[in-house]
Amino acid sequence: MPELTIRPGRETDADALYDICLRTADSGGDATEQFHYPRLVGDLFAVPYLRLEPELVSVIDDGERAVGYILGTDETARFEKARDEQWLPFRRELYPRDQVAVGSRDEVLIGQLHEPPRQSAEVLATHSAHLHIDLLPQAQGRGFGRALMERFLGALRERGVSGVHLGYGANNTRAGAFYQRLGFHPLWPHISPTLVGRDV
């Protein structure tokens, strides 16, 4: 098994981030066969952060490429604005809404790409930052997820951020248990128990 190390993200990690995001998009499992557009998931949930918030991207490196990452923003509202103005307009050209299969997973995410969701003001009032973390199987169960989280949360503390949130798939019970061990708790348990947050 190759030695794994944690390092800052680089511009050249984009292809690996697309791959990791797709291969963990099925509640932590491989979603490669579920999308017609293999880069769609990464264009929504990974690579925009590498372009817009590169200083908050960290990856697990196996000596050849990234096999896991953590990324996010210290201010969700600012990131959403930059994403909508600087990233999504160019992505929309790649994913026309009139050429996607009805009822497919592509259709759902392309809808989000054309009409991006916004996090609620209620959440942002107390948990302004958010993150995404995904690890391929070879990086799981070895303490790297916790190490990435500690690195990211430390960066938020240095920036004076008080709270962070994230969402995860309802079927990803392993992720839910991991976040709970790290002190995350549901923010809206009566609406979405998989939207969780914690103080930084």
ROKOL-725817 format. One record per residue: residue number from 1; residue in three letters; z, y, x of N, C-alpha, C, CB in turn. Coordinates in steps of 0.2 Angstrom, whole numbers, plus 5000, padded with zeros to 4 digits. Glycine has a CB too. Layout:
REM ROKOL-725817
   k   r n.c3 n.c2 n.c1 ca.c3 ca.c2 ca.c1 c.c3 c.c2 c.c1 cb.c3 cb.c2 cb.c1
 NUM Ala    Z    Y    X     Z     Y     X    Z    Y    X     Z     Y     X
...
This chain:
REM ROKOL-725817
   k   r n.c3 n.c2 n.c1 ca.c3 ca.c2 ca.c1 c.c3 c.c2 c.c1 cb.c3 cb.c2 cb.c1
   1 Met 5000 4994 5004  5000  5000  5000 5000 5006 5004  5006  5000  4995
   2 Pro 4995 5011 5003  4995  5017  5008 5001 5021 5007  4989  5021  5006
   3 Glu 5003 5025 5012  5008  5030  5012 5006 5036 5008  5010  5032  5019
   4 Leu 5011 5038 5003  5010  5043  4999 5014 5049 5001  5011  5041  4992
   5 Thr 5011 5055 5000  5014  5061  5002 5013 5066 4997  5012  5064  5009
   6 Ile 5017 5071 4996  5016  5077  4992 5014 5083 4996  5023  5078  4988
   7 Arg 5009 5086 4993  5007  5093  4996 5004 5097 4991  5001  5091  5001
   8 Pro 5003 5104 4993  5000  5109  4988 4993 5107 4986  5000  5116  4991
   9 Gly 4991 5108 4980  4984  5107  4978 4979 5111 4982  4984  5108  4970
  10 Arg 4973 5109 4982  4968  5112  4985 4962 5113 4981  4966  5109  4992
  11 Glu 4957 5118 4982  4951  5118  4978 4947 5112 4978  4947  5124  4981
  12 Thr 4948 5108 4984  4944  5102  4984 4947 5096 4981  4943  5100  4992
  13 Asp 4952 5097 4977  4956  5092  4973 4953 5091 4966  4963  5093  4973
  14 Ala 4948 5096 4965  4946  5096  4958 4943 5089 4955  4940  5101  4957
  15 Asp 4939 5086 4959  4936  5080  4957 4942 5074 4955  4931  5077  4962
  16 Ala 4947 5074 4960  4952  5070  4959 4956 5071 4953  4957  5070  4965
  17 Leu 4957 5078 4951  4961  5080  4946 4957 5078 4939  4962  5087  4946
  18 Tyr 4951 5079 4939  4947  5076  4933 4948 5069 4932  4939  5078  4934
  19 Asp 4948 5065 4938  4949  5058  4937 4956 5056 4935  4947  5054  4944
  20 Ile 4961 5059 4938  4968  5057  4936 4969 5059 4928  4972  5061  4940
  21 Cys 4966 5065 4926  4968  5067  4919 4964 5062 4914  4965  5074  4918
  22 Leu 4958 5060 4916  4955  5055  4911 4958 5048 4911  4948  5054  4913
  23 Arg 4960 5046 4917  4963  5039  4918 4971 5039 4916  4963  5037  4925
  24 Thr 4973 5044 4913  4980  5044  4910 4980 5047 4903  4985  5048  4915
  25 Ala 4974 5048 4901  4974  5052  4894 4975 5048 4888  4967  5055  4894
  26 Asp 4976 5041 4889  4977  5037  4883 4985 5035 4883  4973  5030  4883
  27 Ser 4989 5040 4882  4996  5039  4882 4999 5037 4888  4999  5035  4876
  28 Gly 4996 5039 4894  4997  5037  4900 4993 5032 4903  5004  5035  4901
  29 Gly 4989 5029 4899  4984  5024  4901 4977 5026 4902  4984  5018  4896
  30 Asp 4972 5022 4904  4965  5024  4906 4961 5025 4899  4962  5019  4910
  31 Ala 4959 5031 4899  4954  5033  4893 4947 5034 4895  4957  5040  4890
  32 Thr 4945 5031 4900  4938  5031  4903 4933 5029 4897  4937  5027  4909
  33 Glu 4935 5024 4894  4930  5021  4889 4930 5025 4882  4931  5014  4888
  34 Gln 4935 5030 4882  4936  5033  4875 4932 5040 4874  4943  5034  4874
  35 Phe 4929 5042 4880  4926  5049  4880 4918 5048 4882  4930  5054  4884
  36 His 4914 5052 4878  4907  5052  4880 4907 5057 4886  4903  5055  4875
  37 Tyr 4911 5062 4886  4911  5067  4892 4917 5066 4896  4911  5075  4889
  38 Pro 4916 5063 4902  4922  5061  4906 4926 5067 4909  4919  5057  4912
  39 Arg 4923 5073 4909  4927  5078  4912 4930 5083 4907  4922  5083  4916
  40 Leu 4929 5081 4900  4932  5085  4895 4939 5086 4895  4930  5083  4888
  41 Val 4943 5081 4896  4950  5081  4896 4953 5085 4902  4953  5074  4897
  42 Gly 4950 5084 4908  4952  5088  4914 4950 5096 4913  4948  5086  4920
  43 Asp 4944 5097 4909  4942  5104  4908 4947 5108 4904  4936  5104  4905
  44 Leu 4951 5104 4900  4956  5107  4895 4963 5107 4899  4957  5103  4889
  45 Phe 4965 5101 4902  4972  5100  4904 4974 5100 4911  4974  5094  4900
  46 Ala 4969 5101 4915  4970  5100  4923 4967 5106 4927  4968  5094  4925
  47 Val 4960 5106 4927  4957  5110  4932 4958 5117 4931  4950  5108  4932
  48 Pro 4958 5120 4924  4960  5127  4924 4966 5129 4928  4961  5128  4916
  49 Tyr 4971 5125 4928  4977  5127  4932 4975 5128 4940  4982  5122  4931
  50 Leu 4971 5123 4942  4969  5123  4949 4965 5130 4950  4965  5117  4951
  51 Arg 4961 5132 4946  4957  5138  4947 4961 5145 4945  4951  5138  4942
  52 Leu 4966 5144 4940  4969  5151  4938 4976 5151 4941  4969  5151  4931
  53 Glu 4980 5145 4942  4987  5145  4945 4987 5141 4951  4992  5144  4939
  54 Pro 4983 5141 4956  4983  5136  4961 4990 5136 4965  4978  5138  4966
  55 Glu 4994 5141 4965  5000  5141  4969 5005 5136 4966  5003  5148  4970
  56 Leu 5004 5134 4959  5009  5130  4956 5006 5123 4955  5010  5133  4949
  57 Val 5001 5121 4959  4998  5114  4959 5001 5111 4965  4991  5115  4958
  58 Ser 5004 5105 4963  5005  5100  4969 5002 5093 4967  5013  5100  4970
  59 Val 5001 5090 4972  4998  5083  4971 5001 5078 4976  4990  5083  4973
  60 Ile 5000 5072 4974  5002  5066  4978 4996 5063 4981  5006  5060  4973
  61 Asp 4996 5063 4988  4990  5061  4992 4991 5054 4995  4989  5067  4997
  62 Asp 4986 5050 4994  4986  5043  4997 4983 5043 5004  4983  5038  4992
  63 Gly 4981 5049 5007  4978  5049  5013 4970 5050 5012  4979  5043  5017
  64 Glu 4968 5049 5006  4961  5050  5005 4959 5055 4999  4957  5043  5004
  65 Arg 4964 5054 4994  4963  5059  4989 4969 5059 4985  4957  5057  4984
  66 Ala 4969 5064 4980  4975  5064  4976 4976 5059 4971  4975  5071  4972
  67 Val 4982 5056 4970  4983  5051  4965 4988 5052 4959  4985  5044  4968
  68 Gly 4990 5059 4960  4994  5061  4955 4995 5069 4955  5001  5058  4955
  69 Tyr 4997 5072 4950  4998  5079  4951 5003 5082 4946  4991  5083  4949
  70 Ile 5006 5088 4948  5009  5092  4943 5006 5099 4943  5017  5092  4945
  71 Leu 5005 5102 4938  5002  5109  4937 5005 5112 4931  4995  5109  4938
  72 Gly 5004 5119 4931  5006  5123  4925 5006 5130 4926  5013  5120  4923
  73 Thr 5010 5134 4923  5011  5141  4923 5018 5143 4922  5006  5144  4918
  74 Asp 5020 5149 4925  5026  5152  4924 5026 5156 4918  5029  5155  4930
  75 Glu 5020 5158 4915  5020  5162  4909 5014 5160 4905  5019  5170  4911
  76 Thr 5016 5156 4900  5011  5153  4896 5006 5158 4892  5014  5149  4890
  77 Ala 5009 5163 4890  5005  5168  4886 4999 5171 4891  5009  5174  4883
  78 Arg 5001 5173 4897  4997  5176  4902 4991 5171 4904  5000  5178  4908
  79 Phe 4993 5164 4905  4989  5159  4906 4984 5158 4901  4992  5153  4908
  80 Glu 4986 5158 4895  4981  5157  4889 4976 5162 4889  4985  5157  4882
  81 Lys 4978 5168 4890  4973  5174  4890 4968 5173 4896  4977  5181  4891
  82 Ala 4971 5172 4902  4966  5171  4907 4961 5165 4906  4970  5170  4914
  83 Arg 4964 5159 4903  4960  5153  4902 4954 5155 4897  4964  5148  4899
  84 Asp 4956 5159 4892  4951  5160  4886 4946 5165 4889  4955  5164  4880
  85 Glu 4948 5169 4894  4943  5174  4896 4939 5172 4902  4946  5181  4898
  86 Gln 4942 5168 4907  4939  5167  4913 4937 5159 4914  4944  5168  4918
  87 Trp 4939 5155 4909  4937  5148  4910 4933 5145 4904  4944  5144  4911
  88 Leu 4936 5146 4898  4933  5142  4893 4926 5145 4891  4937  5143  4887
  89 Pro 4924 5151 4892  4917  5153  4890 4912 5149 4894  4916  5160  4891
  90 Phe 4914 5147 4900  4909  5144  4904 4909 5136 4902  4910  5145  4912
  91 Arg 4914 5134 4900  4915  5127  4898 4912 5125 4892  4922  5124  4898
  92 Arg 4912 5130 4887  4909  5129  4881 4902 5127 4881  4910  5135  4876
  93 Glu 4898 5130 4886  4891  5129  4886 4890 5121 4888  4888  5133  4892
  94 Leu 4895 5118 4891  4894  5111  4893 4895 5106 4887  4898  5109  4899
  95 Tyr 4899 5109 4882  4901  5104  4876 4899 5108 4870  4909  5103  4877
  96 Pro 4893 5107 4868  4891  5110  4861 4894 5106 4855  4883  5110  4860
  97 Arg 4896 5110 4850  4900  5107  4845 4895 5103 4840  4904  5112  4841
  98 Asp 4889 5105 4840  4884  5102  4836 4881 5095 4839  4879  5106  4834
  99 Gln 4883 5093 4845  4880  5087  4848 4886 5082 4849  4877  5089  4854
 100 Val 4891 5082 4846  4897  5077  4847 4897 5073 4841  4903  5081  4848
 101 Ala 4899 5067 4842  4900  5062  4837 4906 5064 4832  4901  5055  4840
 102 Val 4905 5064 4826  4910  5065  4821 4916 5060 4821  4907  5066  4814
 103 Gly 4922 5062 4822  4928  5058  4822 4929 5055 4829  4926  5052  4817
 104 Ser 4926 5057 4834  4927  5055  4840 4933 5059 4844  4921  5055  4845
 105 Arg 4935 5056 4849  4940  5060  4853 4937 5066 4856  4944  5056  4858
 106 Asp 4931 5065 4858  4927  5071  4860 4927 5077 4855  4920  5069  4862
 107 Glu 4926 5075 4849  4926  5080  4844 4932 5084 4843  4924  5077  4837
 108 Val 4938 5081 4844  4944  5084  4843 4945 5089 4849  4950  5079  4843
 109 Leu 4944 5086 4855  4945  5091  4861 4940 5096 4862  4945  5087  4867
 110 Ile 4934 5095 4860  4929  5100  4860 4931 5106 4855  4922  5098  4858
 111 Gly 4934 5104 4849  4936  5109  4844 4942 5113 4848  4939  5105  4838
 112 Gln 4946 5110 4852  4951  5114  4855 4948 5119 4860  4956  5109  4858
 113 Leu 4943 5116 4863  4940  5120  4868 4936 5126 4865  4934  5116  4872
 114 His 4933 5126 4859  4930  5131  4856 4935 5136 4852  4925  5129  4851
 115 Glu 4941 5133 4850  4946  5136  4846 4953 5134 4849  4946  5135  4839
 116 Pro 4954 5137 4855  4960  5135  4859 4967 5136 4855  4960  5138  4866
 117 Pro 4971 5131 4855  4978  5132  4852 4982 5137 4856  4981  5126  4851
 118 Arg 4987 5140 4853  4991  5145  4856 4998 5142 4855  4991  5152  4853
 119 Gln 5002 5142 4860  5009  5140  4859 5013 5146 4855  5013  5139  4866
 120 Ser 5018 5143 4851  5021  5148  4846 5026 5153 4850  5025  5144  4841
 121 Ala 5026 5159 4847  5031  5164  4850 5038 5161 4850  5030  5170  4845
 122 Glu 5040 5157 4845  5047  5154  4845 5048 5150 4851  5048  5150  4839
 123 Val 5044 5146 4853  5044  5142  4859 5044 5147 4866  5039  5137  4860
 124 Leu 5040 5151 4866  5039  5155  4872 5045 5160 4873  5032  5159  4871
 125 Ala 5048 5162 4868  5054  5166  4868 5059 5163 4873  5057  5168  4861
 126 Thr 5060 5157 4873  5065  5154  4877 5062 5149 4882  5070  5150  4872
 127 His 5056 5147 4882  5053  5142  4887 5046 5145 4888  5053  5135  4884
 128 Ser 5046 5150 4892  5039  5153  4893 5034 5149 4898  5041  5160  4896
 129 Ala 5037 5145 4902  5033  5141  4906 5031 5135 4903  5036  5140  4913
 130 His 5025 5132 4906  5024  5125  4904 5021 5121 4909  5019  5125  4897
 131 Leu 5020 5114 4909  5018  5110  4914 5014 5104 4911  5023  5108  4919
 132 His 5010 5101 4916  5007  5094  4915 5008 5090 4921  4999  5095  4913
 133 Ile 5010 5084 4920  5011  5080  4926 5008 5073 4924  5019  5079  4927
 134 Asp 5004 5070 4928  5001  5064  4928 5000 5060 4934  4994  5065  4924
 135 Leu 5002 5054 4934  5002  5050  4940 4998 5043 4939  5009  5048  4942
 136 Leu 4993 5041 4943  4990  5035  4943 4995 5029 4944  4984  5035  4948
 137 Pro 4994 5023 4942  4998  5018  4943 5001 5017 4950  4995  5011  4941
 138 Gln 4997 5018 4955  5000  5017  4962 5005 5022 4964  4994  5017  4967
 139 Ala 5005 5027 4960  5011  5032  4962 5017 5032 4957  5007  5039  4962
 140 Gln 5017 5028 4952  5022  5027  4948 5028 5023 4950  5019  5025  4941
 141 Gly 5034 5024 4947  5039  5020  4949 5042 5020 4956  5038  5013  4947
 142 Arg 5040 5026 4959  5042  5026  4966 5046 5033 4968  5036  5026  4971
 143 Gly 5048 5036 4963  5051  5043  4963 5047 5049 4964  5056  5042  4969
 144 Phe 5040 5048 4964  5036  5054  4965 5036 5058 4959  5029  5051  4967
 145 Gly 5036 5056 4953  5037  5060  4947 5042 5065 4947  5037  5056  4941
 146 Arg 5048 5062 4949  5054  5066  4949 5054 5071 4955  5061  5062  4950
 147 Ala 5051 5069 4960  5050  5074  4966 5045 5080 4964  5047  5070  4972
 148 Leu 5040 5078 4961  5035  5083  4958 5039 5088 4954  5029  5080  4955
 149 Met 5043 5085 4949  5046  5089  4944 5051 5094 4948  5050  5085  4939
 150 Glu 5055 5092 4953  5059  5096  4956 5056 5101 4960  5064  5091  4961
 151 Arg 5050 5100 4963  5046  5105  4967 5044 5110 4962  5040  5101  4970
 152 Phe 5041 5108 4956  5039  5113  4951 5044 5117 4948  5035  5109  4945
 153 Leu 5050 5114 4946  5055  5118  4944 5058 5123 4949  5061  5113  4941
 154 Gly 5059 5121 4955  5061  5125  4960 5057 5131 4961  5061  5121  4967
 155 Ala 5050 5130 4960  5045  5136  4961 5047 5141 4955  5038  5134  4961
 156 Leu 5048 5138 4949  5050  5142  4943 5056 5146 4944  5050  5138  4937
 157 Arg 5061 5143 4947  5067  5146  4948 5066 5152 4953  5073  5141  4951
 158 Glu 5062 5151 4958  5061  5157  4962 5058 5162 4959  5057  5154  4968
 159 Arg 5054 5161 4954  5050  5166  4950 5055 5169 4944  5044  5164  4947
 160 Gly 5061 5167 4944  5065  5170  4939 5064 5167 4932  5065  5177  4939
 161 Val 5060 5161 4931  5059  5159  4924 5065 5155 4922  5053  5154  4925
 162 Ser 5066 5156 4915  5072  5153  4912 5071 5146 4909  5076  5158  4908
 163 Gly 5065 5145 4906  5064  5139  4903 5057 5136 4903  5066  5140  4895
 164 Val 5056 5130 4902  5049  5127  4903 5048 5122 4897  5048  5123  4910
 165 His 5042 5121 4895  5041  5116  4890 5035 5112 4891  5040  5120  4883
 166 Leu 5034 5106 4888  5028  5102  4889 5027 5098 4882  5028  5098  4895
 167 Gly 5021 5095 4881  5020  5091  4876 5018 5084 4879  5015  5093  4871
 168 Tyr 5019 5079 4875  5016  5072  4877 5014 5068 4871  5021  5068  4881
 169 Gly 5010 5063 4872  5008  5059  4867 5014 5055 4863  5003  5054  4869
 170 Ala 5013 5054 4857  5019  5051  4853 5020 5044 4855  5018  5051  4846
 171 Asn 5014 5041 4857  5014  5033  4859 5017 5032 4867  5008  5030  4858
 172 Asn 5017 5038 4870  5019  5037  4877 5027 5037 4878  5016  5043  4881
 173 Thr 5030 5032 4876  5037  5031  4876 5040 5031 4883  5039  5025  4872
 174 Arg 5036 5029 4888  5038  5029  4895 5039 5036 4897  5033  5025  4899
 175 Ala 5034 5040 4896  5035  5047  4897 5041 5051 4894  5028  5051  4896
 176 Gly 5042 5049 4888  5047  5052  4884 5054 5051 4887  5047  5050  4877
 177 Ala 5055 5044 4889  5061  5042  4892 5062 5046 4899  5061  5035  4894
 178 Phe 5056 5047 4903  5056  5050  4909 5059 5057 4908  5050  5050  4913
 179 Tyr 5056 5061 4903  5058  5068  4902 5065 5068 4900  5053  5071  4897
 180 Gln 5067 5064 4896  5074  5064  4894 5079 5063 4900  5075  5058  4889
 181 Arg 5077 5059 4904  5081  5058  4910 5082 5064 4914  5079  5052  4915
 182 Leu 5077 5068 4914  5076  5075  4918 5079 5080 4914  5069  5076  4920
 183 Gly 5082 5079 4908  5086  5084  4905 5081 5088 4899  5088  5089  4909
 184 Phe 5075 5086 4898  5071  5089  4893 5074 5086 4886  5064  5087  4894
 185 His 5073 5090 4881  5075  5089  4874 5070 5091 4869  5082  5092  4873
 186 Pro 5069 5088 4863  5065  5091  4858 5066 5098 4856  5065  5086  4852
 187 Leu 5061 5102 4856  5062  5109  4854 5061 5110 4847  5057  5114  4858
 188 Trp 5057 5106 4844  5056  5106  4836 5057 5099 4834  5049  5110  4834
 189 Pro 5062 5096 4834  5063  5089  4832 5061 5087 4825  5070  5087  4833
 190 His 5061 5092 4821  5059  5091  4814 5052 5092 4813  5063  5096  4809
 191 Ile 5048 5095 4818  5041  5096  4817 5037 5092 4822  5039  5103  4818
 192 Ser 5039 5092 4829  5036  5088  4834 5041 5086 4839  5030  5093  4837
 193 Pro 5043 5080 4838  5048  5078  4843 5046 5077 4850  5051  5071  4841
 194 Thr 5039 5077 4851  5036  5076  4858 5035 5083 4861  5030  5072  4857
 195 Leu 5037 5089 4858  5036  5095  4861 5044 5096 4864  5034  5101  4857
 196 Val 5044 5096 4871  5051  5096  4874 5051 5101 4879  5052  5089  4877
 197 Gly 5058 5103 4880  5059  5108  4885 5066 5108 4888  5058  5115  4882
 198 Arg 5067 5112 4893  5073  5112  4896 5074 5119 4900  5074  5106  4901
 199 Asp 5080 5121 4901  5082  5126  4905 5080 5125 4913  5089  5129  4905
 200 Val 5077 5130 4916  5075  5129  4923 5081 5129 4928  5070  5134  4925
